[in-house]
Amino acid sequence: MATPAPLIEVSGPPRERGRQYGEQAAERIRRGIEHYAEQLGRDGLNWAGIAGLAARFEPEIARFDAGFPEEMRGIAEGAGVDFAAIMLLNARTEILKLAKQRKDTDPDGCTGLVAMPGATADGRLIHAQNWDWKQECAETAVVLKIHREDGPDILTFTEAGGLARSGFNAAGIAITANYLESDRDYRQTGVPLALIRRKVLETPILALAMHAVYTTPKSASNNMIVSQAEGVAIDFECAPDESFQVHPDQGLLVHANHWVSPVALSKLRDTGILATPDSLYRDIRVRDLLASQHGRITVDAVKAALFDDFQTPWSVCRPPRRGLTNNLSATVAQIIMVPAAGVMEVAMLPALDRSFTTYTLAMDQVSGRAAA
């Protein structure tokens, strides 16, 4: 049986909540650091080299939000690790790619979906995702609940030490993200993807959340699905310097790890499909499994679609398997969110264990503060 992701609750200003986070999640944070440092070491990068790469992102992060470096310094203090190690965890997609001398690592996969209110049985939007990555990361995941005085409270599933990954806030704004790759990647230094997701979760205003995704300069491509509980969802296929939109079709929005926007495909080259050929049918499978239930889609139906084992182990729900580059990966977690209800359910290594842990967040707390 997979170990559930522990709930970490923090509050206070950035430095203080960072310390609380680091203290509570110290063991998992250190485990994650060791895992990525070992991987980077195999690419010939020692700790001084890792710290040097991490430092390249600090000015971009500070310009983006001065509170983020403060919070990360607090995490480092609480966990008793170097600040550079927390930078590594929050920019690991970018650092792993920049450090590589050869393309020998499977990409961070994922299948994300939104079922719009008109497609669900109870009229509540469902936002969900399978996170495909390294099997070892099942033991470094946490669910972070942030009690804030300056904006909506946040509930996010993330790797320990990370500021955010998938989650929603008390204003009903939710985000998930999927790996994308293009021929425009790593021509510039941008804001790490994890911190863009955190910025989305910090805002009570949907327009500003989408602005952060759409306009923030990035180092690498990424797909981010942003939704709001009252019934809006847009998928943003992001190149480092340009973003493209994909909208729900008949109440469903599903995305895997390949570009689908015709505008995007007319302007850039999808270089990620070489390592993720199963992406070409994962989104089709999930959409087809849910489309026939339009108006009757439930959380259980979404779970069933994301448990799909067609063409296993190259399936929507991936058991631990070797990829094209011989690295061991799996569907690390299945995350189901119903923001209107303030509920997140998470199953760790769901191809092996279909048991879910439920996490909750009190909703509508932000309305008074936003109006103040």
C-alpha positions as CSV (number, residue, x, y, z in Angstrom):
1,M,0.0,0.0,0.0
2,A,1.4,3.4,-1.0
3,T,2.0,5.9,1.8
4,P,-0.5,8.9,1.7
5,A,1.0,12.3,1.2
6,P,1.2,14.0,4.6
7,L,-0.8,17.2,5.1
8,I,1.5,20.2,6.0
9,E,-0.3,23.3,7.4
10,V,1.4,26.6,7.6
11,S,0.5,30.3,8.3
12,G,2.1,33.7,8.8
13,P,4.3,35.8,6.6
14,P,6.5,34.1,3.9
15,R,9.7,33.5,6.0
16,E,7.7,32.1,8.9
17,R,5.4,29.8,7.0
18,G,8.5,28.6,5.1
19,R,10.2,27.7,8.4
20,Q,7.0,25.8,9.5
21,Y,6.9,24.0,6.2
22,G,10.6,23.0,6.3
23,E,10.3,21.8,9.9
24,Q,7.3,19.6,9.2
25,A,8.4,18.2,5.9
26,A,12.2,18.0,6.6
27,E,12.6,14.3,6.0
28,R,10.8,14.4,2.7
29,I,12.5,17.5,1.6
30,R,15.9,16.0,2.2
31,R,14.9,12.8,0.4
32,G,13.9,14.9,-2.6
33,I,17.2,16.8,-2.6
34,E,19.2,13.7,-2.4
35,H,17.3,12.1,-5.3
36,Y,17.8,15.0,-7.6
37,A,21.4,15.7,-6.5
38,E,22.2,12.1,-7.2
39,Q,20.6,12.3,-10.7
40,L,22.5,15.5,-11.5
41,G,25.7,13.9,-10.2
42,R,25.3,11.2,-12.9
43,D,25.2,14.0,-15.4
44,G,28.6,15.2,-14.0
45,L,27.3,18.1,-11.9
46,N,28.7,18.5,-8.4
47,W,26.9,20.5,-5.6
48,A,28.8,23.7,-6.6
49,G,27.5,23.3,-10.1
50,I,24.0,22.7,-8.9
51,A,24.1,25.8,-6.7
52,G,25.4,27.8,-9.7
53,L,22.5,26.7,-11.9
54,A,20.0,27.4,-9.1
55,A,21.4,30.9,-8.6
56,R,20.7,31.8,-12.3
57,F,17.0,31.8,-11.4
58,E,17.1,33.8,-8.2
59,P,17.0,37.3,-9.9
60,E,14.0,36.2,-12.1
61,I,12.1,34.9,-9.1
62,A,12.8,38.0,-7.0
63,R,11.5,40.2,-9.7
64,F,8.4,38.0,-10.2
65,D,7.5,37.9,-6.5
66,A,9.9,39.0,-3.7
67,G,8.0,36.9,-1.2
68,F,9.0,33.6,-3.0
69,P,12.7,33.8,-2.2
70,E,11.8,34.7,1.4
71,E,9.5,31.7,1.7
72,M,12.2,29.4,0.2
73,R,14.8,30.7,2.6
74,G,12.4,29.9,5.5
75,I,11.9,26.3,4.1
76,A,15.7,25.9,4.0
77,E,16.1,27.1,7.6
78,G,13.3,24.9,8.8
79,A,14.6,21.8,7.0
80,G,18.3,22.5,7.8
81,V,19.4,22.5,4.2
82,D,21.1,25.0,1.8
83,F,18.9,27.6,0.2
84,A,20.3,26.4,-3.2
85,A,18.7,23.0,-2.4
86,I,15.2,24.5,-2.1
87,M,15.9,26.5,-5.3
88,L,16.6,23.1,-6.9
89,L,13.3,21.7,-5.8
90,N,11.4,24.7,-7.1
91,A,13.3,24.9,-10.4
92,R,14.0,21.2,-10.9
93,T,12.4,20.9,-14.4
94,E,14.6,23.7,-15.6
95,I,17.8,22.6,-13.7
96,L,17.5,19.0,-14.7
97,K,17.2,19.9,-18.4
98,L,20.0,22.6,-18.3
99,A,22.4,20.2,-16.6
100,K,22.0,17.4,-19.0
101,Q,24.8,16.6,-21.4
102,R,22.6,14.0,-23.1
103,K,18.9,13.4,-23.3
104,D,18.6,10.4,-21.0
105,T,15.7,11.3,-18.7
106,D,12.1,10.7,-19.3
107,P,9.9,13.8,-19.2
108,D,7.5,14.8,-16.4
109,G,4.3,13.4,-18.0
110,C,0.7,13.9,-16.9
111,T,-2.9,13.8,-18.2
112,G,-5.1,16.6,-17.0
113,L,-8.8,17.2,-17.3
114,V,-11.6,19.5,-16.4
115,A,-15.3,18.4,-16.5
116,M,-17.4,21.6,-16.7
117,P,-20.5,22.1,-14.5
118,G,-22.8,21.4,-17.4
119,A,-21.2,18.0,-17.9
120,T,-21.2,16.8,-14.3
121,A,-24.0,15.1,-12.4
122,D,-24.2,17.7,-9.6
123,G,-23.3,20.8,-11.6
124,R,-19.9,21.2,-9.9
125,L,-16.7,21.6,-11.9
126,I,-14.2,18.7,-11.5
127,H,-10.5,19.4,-12.1
128,A,-8.2,16.4,-12.1
129,Q,-4.8,15.0,-13.1
130,N,-2.6,12.0,-13.3
131,W,1.0,13.1,-12.5
132,D,3.5,10.8,-14.2
133,W,7.1,11.1,-13.1
134,K,9.7,9.2,-11.1
135,Q,8.4,6.4,-8.9
136,E,10.6,7.5,-6.0
137,C,8.7,10.8,-5.8
138,A,5.7,9.0,-4.2
139,E,7.8,9.2,-1.1
140,T,8.6,12.9,-1.4
141,A,5.1,14.3,-2.0
142,V,3.1,16.4,0.4
143,V,-0.2,18.3,0.4
144,L,0.4,21.8,1.6
145,K,-2.3,24.0,3.2
146,I,-1.4,27.6,3.4
147,H,-3.4,29.9,5.7
148,R,-2.9,33.5,4.4
149,E,-3.8,36.9,5.6
150,D,-3.2,38.7,2.3
151,G,-5.2,36.5,-0.1
152,P,-7.0,33.3,-0.4
153,D,-5.9,30.2,1.5
154,I,-4.3,27.5,-0.7
155,L,-4.4,23.7,-0.9
156,T,-1.7,22.3,-3.2
157,F,-0.2,18.9,-3.9
158,T,3.5,19.2,-4.5
159,E,6.9,17.7,-4.0
160,A,8.1,18.5,-0.5
161,G,9.9,21.8,-0.5
162,G,8.1,23.0,-3.6
163,L,5.8,26.1,-3.4
164,A,3.1,24.5,-5.5
165,R,2.2,22.0,-8.2
166,S,-1.5,21.1,-8.6
167,G,-4.1,22.7,-6.4
168,F,-6.9,25.2,-5.8
169,N,-7.5,28.2,-3.6
170,A,-10.4,29.5,-1.4
171,A,-11.6,31.6,-4.3
172,G,-12.2,28.5,-6.4
173,I,-9.3,28.9,-8.8
174,A,-7.5,25.7,-9.6
175,I,-4.5,24.7,-11.7
176,T,-2.8,21.6,-13.0
177,A,0.2,21.4,-15.3
178,N,1.6,19.0,-18.0
179,Y,5.0,18.6,-19.6
180,L,5.4,20.1,-23.0
181,E,8.5,20.5,-25.1
182,S,9.3,22.6,-28.2
183,D,12.2,23.9,-30.3
184,R,12.0,27.2,-28.4
185,D,13.0,25.8,-25.0
186,Y,16.0,27.1,-23.0
187,R,16.9,30.1,-25.2
188,Q,16.2,32.4,-22.2
189,T,16.0,32.3,-18.4
190,G,12.5,32.7,-17.2
191,V,10.5,32.2,-14.0
192,P,10.4,28.5,-12.9
193,L,7.2,26.8,-13.7
194,A,6.4,25.8,-10.1
195,L,6.4,29.4,-9.1
196,I,4.0,30.5,-11.8
197,R,1.6,27.9,-10.5
198,R,2.0,29.2,-7.0
199,K,1.3,32.8,-8.3
200,V,-2.0,31.5,-9.8
201,L,-3.0,30.1,-6.5
202,E,-2.3,33.3,-4.6
203,T,-4.7,35.4,-6.5
204,P,-8.5,35.6,-5.9
205,I,-9.1,37.1,-9.4
206,L,-9.3,34.7,-12.3
207,A,-8.2,37.3,-14.9
208,L,-5.0,37.9,-12.9
209,A,-4.4,34.1,-12.5
210,M,-4.6,33.7,-16.2
211,H,-2.4,36.7,-16.8
212,A,0.4,35.1,-14.8
213,V,0.2,31.9,-16.9
214,Y,-0.2,33.7,-20.2
215,T,2.4,36.4,-20.0
216,T,5.2,35.3,-17.6
217,P,8.5,34.6,-19.4
218,K,9.5,31.0,-19.0
219,S,12.6,28.9,-19.7
220,A,10.7,26.0,-21.0
221,S,7.4,25.0,-22.5
222,N,4.6,23.8,-20.3
223,N,0.9,23.2,-20.4
224,M,-1.2,24.7,-17.6
225,I,-5.0,24.3,-17.2
226,V,-6.6,27.0,-15.1
227,S,-10.2,26.7,-14.0
228,Q,-12.6,28.5,-11.7
229,A,-15.3,26.7,-9.7
230,E,-18.2,28.6,-11.2
231,G,-17.6,27.2,-14.6
232,V,-14.6,28.7,-16.6
233,A,-11.6,26.6,-17.8
234,I,-8.9,27.4,-20.3
235,D,-5.9,25.3,-21.2
236,F,-2.7,27.3,-21.9
237,E,-0.1,25.7,-24.1
238,C,2.9,27.8,-23.2
239,A,6.1,28.2,-25.1
240,P,8.7,30.2,-23.2
241,D,7.8,33.4,-25.1
242,E,4.2,32.8,-26.3
243,S,1.0,31.2,-25.1
244,F,-1.8,29.5,-27.0
245,Q,-5.3,28.6,-25.8
246,V,-7.3,25.4,-25.9
247,H,-10.9,25.5,-24.8
248,P,-13.4,22.9,-23.5
249,D,-15.3,20.9,-26.1
250,Q,-18.8,19.7,-25.2
251,G,-18.0,20.3,-21.5
252,L,-14.7,18.5,-21.4
253,L,-11.1,19.8,-21.5
254,V,-8.4,17.0,-21.6
255,H,-4.7,17.4,-22.3
256,A,-1.7,15.1,-22.2
257,N,1.9,15.9,-23.3
258,H,1.7,17.0,-26.9
259,W,0.8,20.3,-28.5
260,V,-2.8,20.4,-29.9
261,S,-3.4,24.1,-30.7
262,P,-3.4,24.5,-34.5
263,V,-1.9,28.0,-34.1
264,A,0.9,26.6,-31.9
265,L,1.7,23.8,-34.3
266,S,1.9,26.3,-37.2
267,K,4.6,28.3,-35.3
268,L,6.7,25.8,-33.4
269,R,7.9,22.2,-33.5
270,D,6.8,19.6,-30.9
271,T,10.0,18.0,-29.7
272,G,8.6,16.2,-26.7
273,I,6.6,13.5,-28.5
274,L,9.8,11.6,-29.2
275,A,9.9,10.5,-25.5
276,T,6.1,10.5,-24.9
277,P,4.4,8.7,-27.8
278,D,1.7,7.4,-25.5
279,S,0.5,11.0,-25.1
280,L,-1.0,10.8,-28.6
281,Y,-3.8,8.6,-27.3
282,R,-4.0,9.3,-23.6
283,D,-6.1,12.4,-24.0
284,I,-8.3,10.6,-26.6
285,R,-8.9,7.7,-24.2
286,V,-9.9,9.9,-21.3
287,R,-12.2,12.1,-23.4
288,D,-13.9,9.1,-25.0
289,L,-14.5,7.4,-21.6
290,L,-16.2,10.6,-20.2
291,A,-18.0,12.0,-23.3
292,S,-20.7,9.4,-23.3
293,Q,-21.6,10.4,-19.7
294,H,-22.1,14.1,-20.4
295,G,-24.4,15.5,-17.8
296,R,-23.9,12.5,-15.6
297,I,-20.1,12.7,-14.9
298,T,-19.2,12.1,-11.3
299,V,-16.0,12.1,-9.3
300,D,-16.0,8.3,-9.6
301,A,-16.3,8.5,-13.4
302,V,-13.3,10.8,-13.6
303,K,-11.3,8.5,-11.4
304,A,-12.3,5.5,-13.6
305,A,-11.2,7.4,-16.7
306,L,-7.8,8.3,-15.1
307,F,-7.4,4.7,-14.0
308,D,-7.6,3.6,-17.7
309,D,-5.1,0.8,-18.4
310,F,-5.4,0.6,-22.2
311,Q,-2.0,-0.4,-23.6
312,T,-0.6,-0.8,-20.1
313,P,2.2,0.0,-19.1
314,W,2.0,2.8,-21.8
315,S,-1.3,3.8,-20.4
316,V,-3.2,6.7,-18.9
317,C,-2.6,5.2,-15.4
318,R,1.0,4.0,-15.6
319,P,2.4,1.2,-13.4
320,P,6.1,1.5,-12.7
321,R,7.9,0.8,-16.0
322,R,11.1,1.6,-17.9
323,G,10.8,4.3,-20.5
324,L,12.5,4.7,-23.8
325,T,15.6,5.9,-22.0
326,N,15.4,3.0,-19.4
327,N,14.4,5.3,-16.5
328,L,11.8,3.9,-14.1
329,S,8.7,6.1,-14.1
330,A,5.0,5.7,-13.0
331,T,1.8,7.6,-12.4
332,V,3.0,8.9,-9.1
333,A,-0.3,10.4,-8.0
334,Q,-3.9,10.9,-9.1
335,I,-5.3,14.2,-7.9
336,I,-9.1,14.9,-8.0
337,M,-10.3,18.4,-7.1
338,V,-13.8,19.7,-6.6
339,P,-13.1,23.3,-5.7
340,A,-16.7,24.4,-5.1
341,A,-16.8,21.7,-2.3
342,G,-13.3,22.5,-1.1
343,V,-12.2,18.9,-1.6
344,M,-9.0,17.3,-3.0
345,E,-8.6,13.6,-3.2
346,V,-5.2,12.0,-3.8
347,A,-4.2,8.4,-4.6
348,M,-0.4,7.7,-4.5
349,L,0.9,5.2,-7.2
350,P,-2.7,4.6,-8.3
351,A,-1.8,1.8,-10.7
352,L,-0.8,-0.2,-7.6
353,D,-3.2,1.2,-5.0
354,R,-6.5,2.8,-5.7
355,S,-7.1,4.1,-2.2
356,F,-7.6,7.9,-1.8
357,T,-6.9,10.3,1.0
358,T,-9.2,13.4,1.3
359,Y,-7.9,16.9,2.0
360,T,-10.2,19.9,2.5
361,L,-10.1,23.7,2.4
362,A,-12.6,26.1,3.7
363,M,-13.9,28.1,0.7
364,D,-15.1,31.7,0.2
365,Q,-12.8,33.1,2.8
366,V,-11.3,35.6,0.4
367,S,-14.4,37.7,-0.5
368,G,-14.2,40.1,2.5
369,R,-10.4,40.6,2.2
370,A,-10.6,41.1,-1.6
371,A,-13.2,43.8,-1.1
372,A,-11.3,45.5,1.7
